[in-house]
Amino acid sequence: MKEKNHFRSTGKVPAFWLIFVLTWLISSIIPVLSFAQPEAVLIKSAQDGYVVSRNFNTENGLPANGVNQVIQDSRGYIWAATFNGLIRFDGKRIVVFNTSNIPGLETNRFIELIESPDGNIWAGLEYSSIVMLGQDSSRVFKIDDDLTELNTYITKIFFDDTGKIWIGTNFGVFTMEGEKFTKIDGLPNQGVQKIYQRDDYIYVLFEFSINRLTLDGEPDEAVLELKESELTTSRWGYSIYDFDRVERFWDVFWYDDHFLLVHERGILRIDDYGHEAILVGEDINQSILHGIRY
């Protein structure tokens, strides 16, 4: 039975700003098909110079302590993806969405979260599944089995300026039109870490490369590629050798004349003149970096 009006609230999220602190479990080795998850969600709020914090875990409402993604939507709701359901928090009450209240859902293992331009919540799960939650309805989509590898899961969902939906998985990129999924050929068969748009191109950050595509979904070029300890850039036409300590890309921030690449061992600044290691994980006592926010 479908749950009606998913966005109905029994209370309001406080108007002051919220900071989410995710304490990541860092291990020396993380398998390709696993996620480093925070132990719980810590929400801090500040108002009139005071800071109040509250820790959420399985003892006070969460269906699981591991959290894969947290967002705040345009209405102020807090959403969290866990391996045991999707959480919505309105400031007072936690609501869990799972196989018991989303018709057609076959798994509770949520990974990715994003709010679409029209205000719906989209979530990516294991087993090639995608959920859309509207204000009074829900829909479940699934990539066709003949298009996917065994144990394909959704890592990223992105809406470009034209309204096209791009789906990142642990085995490449798809586009979604209605209920039709199309696999984009000519790209690495790797996990997708990030999808973003710059001008009239789509950029996809894979585990070991950055690839550029047209808005029509045609691969254009490999902007950056790490292969056998050699980092090659097509934009500036040179290679950087001896990158044996760079094991996986996690995030990228692109500017007009340079970009910042977050990899497992640190942060690299690359521009017309070369590269600079602006942060090494060991300098801050971290064996693995997953990203930066500022």
BALOBA-1460 file (C-alpha; in Angstrom, 3 decimals):
// residues 294
<rec num="1" residu="m" x="0.000" y="0.000" z="0.000"/>
<rec num="2" residu="k" x="1.399" y="3.381" z="-0.972"/>
<rec num="3" residu="e" x="2.032" y="5.944" z="1.746"/>
<rec num="4" residu="k" x="0.194" y="9.121" z="0.861"/>
<rec num="5" residu="n" x="1.734" y="12.561" z="1.248"/>
<rec num="6" residu="h" x="5.308" y="11.569" z="2.018"/>
<rec num="7" residu="f" x="6.138" y="15.145" z="2.988"/>
<rec num="8" residu="r" x="3.494" y="15.658" z="5.667"/>
<rec num="9" residu="s" x="5.138" y="16.795" z="8.896"/>
<rec num="10" residu="t" x="4.258" y="16.673" z="12.565"/>
<rec num="11" residu="g" x="6.728" y="19.454" z="13.260"/>
<rec num="12" residu="k" x="9.017" y="21.903" z="11.541"/>
<rec num="13" residu="v" x="12.732" y="21.758" z="11.056"/>
<rec num="14" residu="p" x="14.290" y="24.670" z="12.989"/>
<rec num="15" residu="a" x="14.938" y="27.691" z="10.782"/>
<rec num="16" residu="f" x="18.543" y="28.006" z="11.922"/>
<rec num="17" residu="w" x="21.318" y="26.314" z="10.007"/>
<rec num="18" residu="l" x="22.207" y="22.683" z="10.397"/>
<rec num="19" residu="i" x="25.601" y="21.040" z="10.125"/>
<rec num="20" residu="f" x="25.903" y="17.323" z="9.603"/>
<rec num="21" residu="v" x="29.004" y="15.722" z="10.933"/>
<rec num="22" residu="l" x="29.574" y="12.234" z="9.569"/>
<rec num="23" residu="t" x="32.296" y="10.398" z="11.458"/>
<rec num="24" residu="w" x="33.681" y="8.054" z="8.838"/>
<rec num="25" residu="l" x="35.039" y="4.647" z="9.689"/>
<rec num="26" residu="i" x="38.469" y="4.608" z="8.108"/>
<rec num="27" residu="s" x="40.132" y="1.294" z="7.423"/>
<rec num="28" residu="s" x="43.420" y="0.590" z="5.724"/>
<rec num="29" residu="i" x="41.751" y="-1.472" z="2.986"/>
<rec num="30" residu="i" x="38.276" y="-0.836" z="1.556"/>
<rec num="31" residu="p" x="36.986" y="-3.345" z="-1.023"/>
<rec num="32" residu="v" x="35.698" y="-1.905" z="-4.281"/>
<rec num="33" residu="l" x="32.150" y="-3.051" z="-3.555"/>
<rec num="34" residu="s" x="31.950" y="-1.693" z="-0.031"/>
<rec num="35" residu="f" x="31.164" y="1.699" z="1.485"/>
<rec num="36" residu="a" x="32.942" y="3.439" z="4.336"/>
<rec num="37" residu="q" x="30.022" y="4.483" z="6.532"/>
<rec num="38" residu="p" x="29.704" y="6.813" z="9.489"/>
<rec num="39" residu="e" x="28.705" y="5.202" z="12.733"/>
<rec num="40" residu="a" x="25.688" y="7.498" z="13.185"/>
<rec num="41" residu="v" x="24.387" y="10.959" z="12.348"/>
<rec num="42" residu="l" x="25.349" y="13.911" z="14.529"/>
<rec num="43" residu="i" x="23.211" y="17.002" z="13.968"/>
<rec num="44" residu="k" x="24.437" y="20.309" z="15.341"/>
<rec num="45" residu="s" x="22.392" y="23.496" z="15.318"/>
<rec num="46" residu="a" x="23.504" y="26.999" z="16.231"/>
<rec num="47" residu="q" x="21.333" y="29.909" z="17.296"/>
<rec num="48" residu="d" x="22.087" y="32.990" z="19.366"/>
<rec num="49" residu="g" x="25.612" y="31.770" z="20.017"/>
<rec num="50" residu="y" x="24.577" y="28.426" z="21.492"/>
<rec num="51" residu="v" x="25.300" y="25.011" z="20.039"/>
<rec num="52" residu="v" x="23.009" y="22.064" z="20.665"/>
<rec num="53" residu="s" x="23.889" y="18.621" z="19.348"/>
<rec num="54" residu="r" x="22.012" y="15.356" z="19.218"/>
<rec num="55" residu="n" x="23.331" y="11.994" z="18.162"/>
<rec num="56" residu="f" x="21.039" y="9.650" z="16.234"/>
<rec num="57" residu="n" x="21.590" y="5.898" z="16.067"/>
<rec num="58" residu="t" x="19.650" y="2.648" z="16.313"/>
<rec num="59" residu="e" x="18.900" y="3.329" z="19.972"/>
<rec num="60" residu="n" x="16.777" y="6.379" z="19.188"/>
<rec num="61" residu="g" x="15.187" y="5.874" z="15.807"/>
<rec num="62" residu="l" x="17.621" y="5.007" z="13.043"/>
<rec num="63" residu="p" x="17.105" y="1.665" z="11.287"/>
<rec num="64" residu="a" x="20.901" y="1.278" z="10.966"/>
<rec num="65" residu="n" x="23.982" y="3.044" z="12.302"/>
<rec num="66" residu="g" x="25.725" y="3.091" z="8.920"/>
<rec num="67" residu="v" x="24.753" y="6.128" z="6.816"/>
<rec num="68" residu="n" x="25.733" y="6.349" z="3.142"/>
<rec num="69" residu="q" x="24.356" y="9.779" z="2.235"/>
<rec num="70" residu="v" x="22.680" y="12.739" z="3.962"/>
<rec num="71" residu="i" x="20.890" y="15.679" z="2.312"/>
<rec num="72" residu="q" x="18.555" y="18.494" z="3.343"/>
<rec num="73" residu="d" x="15.809" y="19.174" z="0.803"/>
<rec num="74" residu="s" x="14.248" y="22.493" z="-0.205"/>
<rec num="75" residu="r" x="11.478" y="22.023" z="2.389"/>
<rec num="76" residu="g" x="13.952" y="21.620" z="5.225"/>
<rec num="77" residu="y" x="13.595" y="17.863" z="5.704"/>
<rec num="78" residu="i" x="16.675" y="15.807" z="6.470"/>
<rec num="79" residu="w" x="17.058" y="12.592" z="4.454"/>
<rec num="80" residu="a" x="19.561" y="9.818" z="5.132"/>
<rec num="81" residu="a" x="20.284" y="6.696" z="3.088"/>
<rec num="82" residu="t" x="21.134" y="3.565" z="5.059"/>
<rec num="83" residu="f" x="21.456" y="-0.132" z="4.309"/>
<rec num="84" residu="n" x="18.216" y="-0.710" z="6.208"/>
<rec num="85" residu="g" x="15.910" y="1.953" z="4.812"/>
<rec num="86" residu="l" x="15.565" y="5.614" z="3.853"/>
<rec num="87" residu="i" x="15.179" y="8.105" z="6.704"/>
<rec num="88" residu="r" x="13.269" y="11.388" z="6.739"/>
<rec num="89" residu="f" x="13.642" y="13.704" z="9.750"/>
<rec num="90" residu="d" x="11.471" y="16.803" z="10.222"/>
<rec num="91" residu="g" x="13.103" y="18.106" z="13.390"/>
<rec num="92" residu="k" x="10.943" y="16.050" z="15.719"/>
<rec num="93" residu="r" x="10.062" y="12.737" z="14.138"/>
<rec num="94" residu="i" x="11.960" y="10.114" z="12.150"/>
<rec num="95" residu="v" x="10.069" y="8.325" z="9.358"/>
<rec num="96" residu="v" x="11.611" y="5.277" z="7.700"/>
<rec num="97" residu="f" x="10.802" y="4.284" z="4.109"/>
<rec num="98" residu="n" x="11.478" y="0.681" z="3.140"/>
<rec num="99" residu="t" x="9.932" y="-2.390" z="1.528"/>
<rec num="100" residu="s" x="6.997" y="-2.236" z="3.949"/>
<rec num="101" residu="n" x="5.677" y="1.121" z="2.724"/>
<rec num="102" residu="i" x="7.110" y="1.588" z="-0.809"/>
<rec num="103" residu="p" x="5.192" y="-0.678" z="-3.210"/>
<rec num="104" residu="g" x="7.430" y="-2.645" z="-5.554"/>
<rec num="105" residu="l" x="10.639" y="-2.051" z="-3.616"/>
<rec num="106" residu="e" x="12.748" y="-5.218" z="-3.344"/>
<rec num="107" residu="t" x="15.616" y="-4.045" z="-1.139"/>
<rec num="108" residu="n" x="16.233" y="-1.693" z="1.788"/>
<rec num="109" residu="r" x="19.862" y="-1.015" z="0.910"/>
<rec num="110" residu="f" x="19.895" y="2.700" z="0.017"/>
<rec num="111" residu="i" x="23.081" y="4.340" z="-1.245"/>
<rec num="112" residu="e" x="22.458" y="7.612" z="-3.126"/>
<rec num="113" residu="l" x="20.124" y="10.570" z="-2.461"/>
<rec num="114" residu="i" x="19.257" y="13.698" z="-4.437"/>
<rec num="115" residu="e" x="16.381" y="16.163" z="-4.749"/>
<rec num="116" residu="s" x="15.202" y="16.689" z="-8.321"/>
<rec num="117" residu="p" x="14.514" y="20.173" z="-9.732"/>
<rec num="118" residu="d" x="10.765" y="19.612" z="-9.238"/>
<rec num="119" residu="g" x="11.211" y="18.789" z="-5.541"/>
<rec num="120" residu="n" x="10.944" y="15.007" z="-5.603"/>
<rec num="121" residu="i" x="13.391" y="12.814" z="-3.708"/>
<rec num="122" residu="w" x="15.307" y="10.264" z="-5.774"/>
<rec num="123" residu="a" x="17.256" y="7.443" z="-4.189"/>
<rec num="124" residu="g" x="19.630" y="4.874" z="-5.628"/>
<rec num="125" residu="l" x="19.906" y="1.396" z="-4.173"/>
<rec num="126" residu="e" x="21.615" y="-1.907" z="-4.663"/>
<rec num="127" residu="y" x="20.326" y="-4.369" z="-7.275"/>
<rec num="128" residu="s" x="19.996" y="-1.654" z="-9.970"/>
<rec num="129" residu="s" x="17.015" y="-0.064" z="-8.213"/>
<rec num="130" residu="i" x="15.894" y="3.577" z="-8.101"/>
<rec num="131" residu="v" x="13.091" y="5.097" z="-6.016"/>
<rec num="132" residu="m" x="11.274" y="8.384" z="-6.607"/>
<rec num="133" residu="l" x="9.275" y="9.811" z="-3.703"/>
<rec num="134" residu="g" x="6.762" y="12.530" z="-4.547"/>
<rec num="135" residu="q" x="4.478" y="14.393" z="-2.180"/>
<rec num="136" residu="d" x="1.693" y="11.838" z="-2.520"/>
<rec num="137" residu="s" x="3.169" y="8.928" z="-4.435"/>
<rec num="138" residu="s" x="6.210" y="6.753" z="-4.984"/>
<rec num="139" residu="r" x="7.678" y="4.926" z="-7.973"/>
<rec num="140" residu="v" x="10.281" y="2.206" z="-8.239"/>
<rec num="141" residu="f" x="12.488" y="1.789" z="-11.304"/>
<rec num="142" residu="k" x="14.986" y="-0.925" z="-12.124"/>
<rec num="143" residu="i" x="17.664" y="-1.094" z="-14.803"/>
<rec num="144" residu="d" x="17.095" y="-4.063" z="-17.088"/>
<rec num="145" residu="d" x="19.100" y="-7.112" z="-16.073"/>
<rec num="146" residu="d" x="20.465" y="-7.570" z="-19.589"/>
<rec num="147" residu="l" x="22.091" y="-4.102" z="-19.361"/>
<rec num="148" residu="t" x="23.834" y="-4.604" z="-16.022"/>
<rec num="149" residu="e" x="26.538" y="-6.658" z="-14.406"/>
<rec num="150" residu="l" x="25.924" y="-8.924" z="-11.435"/>
<rec num="151" residu="n" x="25.295" y="-6.895" z="-8.248"/>
<rec num="152" residu="t" x="25.071" y="-3.510" z="-9.954"/>
<rec num="153" residu="y" x="24.203" y="-0.680" z="-7.571"/>
<rec num="154" residu="i" x="23.375" y="3.001" z="-8.054"/>
<rec num="155" residu="t" x="26.119" y="5.354" z="-6.914"/>
<rec num="156" residu="k" x="24.981" y="8.698" z="-8.407"/>
<rec num="157" residu="i" x="21.856" y="10.340" z="-9.821"/>
<rec num="158" residu="f" x="22.178" y="13.645" z="-11.697"/>
<rec num="159" residu="f" x="19.733" y="15.984" z="-13.480"/>
<rec num="160" residu="d" x="21.271" y="18.164" z="-16.184"/>
<rec num="161" residu="d" x="19.968" y="21.534" z="-17.413"/>
<rec num="162" residu="t" x="17.870" y="19.870" z="-20.105"/>
<rec num="163" residu="g" x="16.107" y="17.608" z="-17.617"/>
<rec num="164" residu="k" x="17.909" y="14.446" z="-18.687"/>
<rec num="165" residu="i" x="18.603" y="11.977" z="-15.865"/>
<rec num="166" residu="w" x="22.100" y="10.480" z="-15.629"/>
<rec num="167" residu="i" x="22.632" y="7.362" z="-13.551"/>
<rec num="168" residu="g" x="26.045" y="6.370" z="-12.208"/>
<rec num="169" residu="t" x="26.669" y="2.792" z="-11.107"/>
<rec num="170" residu="n" x="29.592" y="0.677" z="-10.004"/>
<rec num="171" residu="f" x="29.816" y="-0.486" z="-13.641"/>
<rec num="172" residu="g" x="29.485" y="2.663" z="-15.733"/>
<rec num="173" residu="v" x="26.908" y="5.277" z="-16.731"/>
<rec num="174" residu="f" x="23.294" y="5.104" z="-17.927"/>
<rec num="175" residu="t" x="20.751" y="7.672" z="-19.042"/>
<rec num="176" residu="m" x="17.114" y="7.397" z="-18.046"/>
<rec num="177" residu="e" x="14.119" y="8.547" z="-20.112"/>
<rec num="178" residu="g" x="10.784" y="7.551" z="-18.617"/>
<rec num="179" residu="e" x="11.320" y="3.914" z="-17.705"/>
<rec num="180" residu="k" x="13.927" y="3.298" z="-20.408"/>
<rec num="181" residu="f" x="17.586" y="2.987" z="-19.454"/>
<rec num="182" residu="t" x="20.444" y="3.262" z="-21.941"/>
<rec num="183" residu="k" x="24.004" y="2.179" z="-21.177"/>
<rec num="184" residu="i" x="26.611" y="4.628" z="-22.479"/>
<rec num="185" residu="d" x="29.314" y="2.737" z="-24.324"/>
<rec num="186" residu="g" x="32.905" y="3.854" z="-24.710"/>
<rec num="187" residu="l" x="33.402" y="4.697" z="-21.032"/>
<rec num="188" residu="p" x="35.378" y="2.933" z="-18.289"/>
<rec num="189" residu="n" x="33.581" y="0.021" z="-16.690"/>
<rec num="190" residu="q" x="34.316" y="1.485" z="-13.262"/>
<rec num="191" residu="g" x="32.448" y="2.881" z="-10.289"/>
<rec num="192" residu="v" x="31.054" y="6.402" z="-10.767"/>
<rec num="193" residu="q" x="32.011" y="8.807" z="-7.989"/>
<rec num="194" residu="k" x="30.471" y="12.038" z="-9.304"/>
<rec num="195" residu="i" x="28.489" y="13.419" z="-12.256"/>
<rec num="196" residu="y" x="28.341" y="17.133" z="-12.940"/>
<rec num="197" residu="q" x="27.725" y="19.607" z="-15.748"/>
<rec num="198" residu="r" x="29.983" y="22.387" z="-17.022"/>
<rec num="199" residu="d" x="28.520" y="24.492" z="-19.830"/>
<rec num="200" residu="d" x="27.377" y="22.082" z="-22.561"/>
<rec num="201" residu="y" x="29.237" y="19.009" z="-21.332"/>
<rec num="202" residu="i" x="28.720" y="16.317" z="-18.737"/>
<rec num="203" residu="y" x="31.755" y="15.245" z="-16.712"/>
<rec num="204" residu="v" x="31.904" y="11.881" z="-15.005"/>
<rec num="205" residu="l" x="34.391" y="11.148" z="-12.255"/>
<rec num="206" residu="f" x="35.232" y="7.467" z="-12.224"/>
<rec num="207" residu="e" x="37.526" y="5.698" z="-9.784"/>
<rec num="208" residu="f" x="40.532" y="6.200" z="-12.054"/>
<rec num="209" residu="s" x="39.543" y="8.772" z="-14.679"/>
<rec num="210" residu="i" x="37.512" y="11.869" z="-15.536"/>
<rec num="211" residu="n" x="35.566" y="11.612" z="-18.791"/>
<rec num="212" residu="r" x="33.688" y="14.287" z="-20.721"/>
<rec num="213" residu="l" x="30.451" y="13.617" z="-22.631"/>
<rec num="214" residu="t" x="28.110" y="15.676" z="-24.774"/>
<rec num="215" residu="l" x="24.595" y="16.339" z="-23.505"/>
<rec num="216" residu="d" x="23.440" y="13.754" z="-26.032"/>
<rec num="217" residu="g" x="25.421" y="11.112" z="-24.173"/>
<rec num="218" residu="e" x="28.289" y="10.767" z="-26.623"/>
<rec num="219" residu="p" x="31.745" y="10.263" z="-25.037"/>
<rec num="220" residu="d" x="33.976" y="13.224" z="-25.986"/>
<rec num="221" residu="e" x="37.348" y="12.718" z="-24.295"/>
<rec num="222" residu="a" x="39.150" y="11.344" z="-21.269"/>
<rec num="223" residu="v" x="40.143" y="14.519" z="-19.436"/>
<rec num="224" residu="l" x="42.228" y="12.743" z="-16.820"/>
<rec num="225" residu="e" x="43.307" y="9.128" z="-16.535"/>
<rec num="226" residu="l" x="45.349" y="7.183" z="-14.013"/>
<rec num="227" residu="k" x="46.890" y="4.058" z="-15.475"/>
<rec num="228" residu="e" x="49.883" y="2.080" z="-14.226"/>
<rec num="229" residu="s" x="51.081" y="4.911" z="-11.956"/>
<rec num="230" residu="e" x="50.886" y="7.488" z="-14.777"/>
<rec num="231" residu="l" x="48.393" y="10.350" z="-14.564"/>
<rec num="232" residu="t" x="47.623" y="11.750" z="-18.035"/>
<rec num="233" residu="t" x="45.735" y="14.989" z="-18.724"/>
<rec num="234" residu="s" x="44.267" y="15.682" z="-22.156"/>
<rec num="235" residu="r" x="43.393" y="19.291" z="-21.362"/>
<rec num="236" residu="w" x="46.966" y="20.362" z="-20.751"/>
<rec num="237" residu="g" x="48.705" y="17.654" z="-22.732"/>
<rec num="238" residu="y" x="51.198" y="16.218" z="-20.308"/>
<rec num="239" residu="s" x="51.658" y="13.192" z="-18.096"/>
<rec num="240" residu="i" x="52.575" y="12.985" z="-14.429"/>
<rec num="241" residu="y" x="54.574" y="9.916" z="-13.508"/>
<rec num="242" residu="d" x="55.214" y="7.973" z="-10.303"/>
<rec num="243" residu="f" x="51.687" y="8.183" z="-8.949"/>
<rec num="244" residu="d" x="51.979" y="4.805" z="-7.302"/>
<rec num="245" residu="r" x="50.373" y="6.134" z="-4.103"/>
<rec num="246" residu="v" x="47.189" y="7.337" z="-5.824"/>
<rec num="247" residu="e" x="44.784" y="4.426" z="-5.677"/>
<rec num="248" residu="r" x="41.321" y="5.857" z="-6.342"/>
<rec num="249" residu="f" x="39.631" y="9.168" z="-7.155"/>
<rec num="250" residu="w" x="36.859" y="10.343" z="-4.839"/>
<rec num="251" residu="d" x="35.935" y="13.916" z="-5.762"/>
<rec num="252" residu="v" x="36.840" y="16.788" z="-8.074"/>
<rec num="253" residu="f" x="36.340" y="20.561" z="-7.965"/>
<rec num="254" residu="w" x="36.769" y="22.332" z="-11.286"/>
<rec num="255" residu="y" x="37.714" y="25.992" z="-11.738"/>
<rec num="256" residu="d" x="38.507" y="28.127" z="-14.800"/>
<rec num="257" residu="d" x="42.258" y="27.563" z="-14.753"/>
<rec num="258" residu="h" x="42.728" y="24.501" z="-12.541"/>
<rec num="259" residu="f" x="40.962" y="21.721" z="-10.699"/>
<rec num="260" residu="l" x="41.331" y="20.010" z="-7.344"/>
<rec num="261" residu="l" x="41.373" y="16.238" z="-7.404"/>
<rec num="262" residu="v" x="40.612" y="14.387" z="-4.176"/>
<rec num="263" residu="h" x="42.115" y="10.920" z="-4.151"/>
<rec num="264" residu="e" x="42.492" y="8.367" z="-1.399"/>
<rec num="265" residu="r" x="45.913" y="9.626" z="-0.356"/>
<rec num="266" residu="g" x="45.453" y="13.383" z="-0.583"/>
<rec num="267" residu="i" x="44.415" y="16.384" z="-2.682"/>
<rec num="268" residu="l" x="46.107" y="17.368" z="-5.942"/>
<rec num="269" residu="r" x="45.958" y="20.739" z="-7.701"/>
<rec num="270" residu="i" x="46.431" y="20.475" z="-11.481"/>
<rec num="271" residu="d" x="46.754" y="23.432" z="-13.868"/>
<rec num="272" residu="d" x="48.578" y="24.628" z="-17.011"/>
<rec num="273" residu="y" x="51.922" y="24.593" z="-15.260"/>
<rec num="274" residu="g" x="51.848" y="21.195" z="-13.637"/>
<rec num="275" residu="h" x="50.611" y="19.783" z="-10.379"/>
<rec num="276" residu="e" x="50.941" y="20.411" z="-6.669"/>
<rec num="277" residu="a" x="50.103" y="18.119" z="-3.774"/>
<rec num="278" residu="i" x="48.277" y="20.534" z="-1.488"/>
<rec num="279" residu="l" x="47.354" y="17.897" z="1.070"/>
<rec num="280" residu="v" x="48.715" y="14.483" z="1.945"/>
<rec num="281" residu="g" x="46.513" y="12.261" z="4.068"/>
<rec num="282" residu="e" x="49.312" y="11.314" z="6.416"/>
<rec num="283" residu="d" x="49.774" y="14.998" z="7.298"/>
<rec num="284" residu="i" x="46.378" y="14.994" z="9.011"/>
<rec num="285" residu="n" x="46.675" y="11.423" z="10.293"/>
<rec num="286" residu="q" x="44.187" y="10.009" z="7.778"/>
<rec num="287" residu="s" x="44.992" y="6.896" z="5.790"/>
<rec num="288" residu="i" x="42.135" y="7.416" z="3.306"/>
<rec num="289" residu="l" x="40.336" y="10.596" z="2.193"/>
<rec num="290" residu="h" x="36.775" y="10.457" z="0.840"/>
<rec num="291" residu="g" x="36.139" y="14.108" z="-0.011"/>
<rec num="292" residu="i" x="36.189" y="17.722" z="1.139"/>
<rec num="293" residu="r" x="33.473" y="20.298" z="1.824"/>
<rec num="294" residu="y" x="33.944" y="24.037" z="2.090"/>
